[in-house]
Amino acid sequence: MKTQIVSNFVTCDLLDDNPNCQVCSPNMEGKRFFGYGGLSSFGGEVVTIKCFEDNSRVKETLATAGNGKVLVMDGGASMRCALLGDMIAKSAVDKGWAGVVVYGCVRDVDEMAKMSLGVQALGSIPRKSNRQGVGEVGVTLQFGGMTIEQGQFIYADNNGIIVSDKPLI
């Protein structure tokens, strides 16, 4: 069975119709999200990970069935290494994930741009993370003026990122 990926929407329109959504601040301490994946808009149910310069839990999670969900990870806004690269992104596509939001960096961005996966991150860097098996899954995240809980719904495009307690599409 093919996973239904939510895409082809505009966050502005979703927010106009659902004004109570949380909106990610476009300039948080000088940081801003950029699109790196092949899907310019993506959304779905949130799965959360908190990890700092270690993508062990990211790799494990994206190797499981995504069913159109979006992995949201708080990498502490580190700009020293990437938490997502092309091989893990390919695993996410193969497992049916809609996208990944990284409060940190990614790498292999030219390859990710060819994939049917939404990716938003603060930047790109060629350095990979150091895997030590550290990170927490299913925790509450806070960044960009938002509080993000596992099970909420996130929608992202080139206009920004919004979070809702219910599905909007």
Helices and strands as residue ranges (DSSP letters): H 11-17, E 22-23, E 34-35, E 42-50, H 56-62, E 70-74, E 82-84, H 86-94, E 99-106, H 109-112, E 118-124, E 136-137, E 141-143, E 146-148, E 153-157, E 160-164
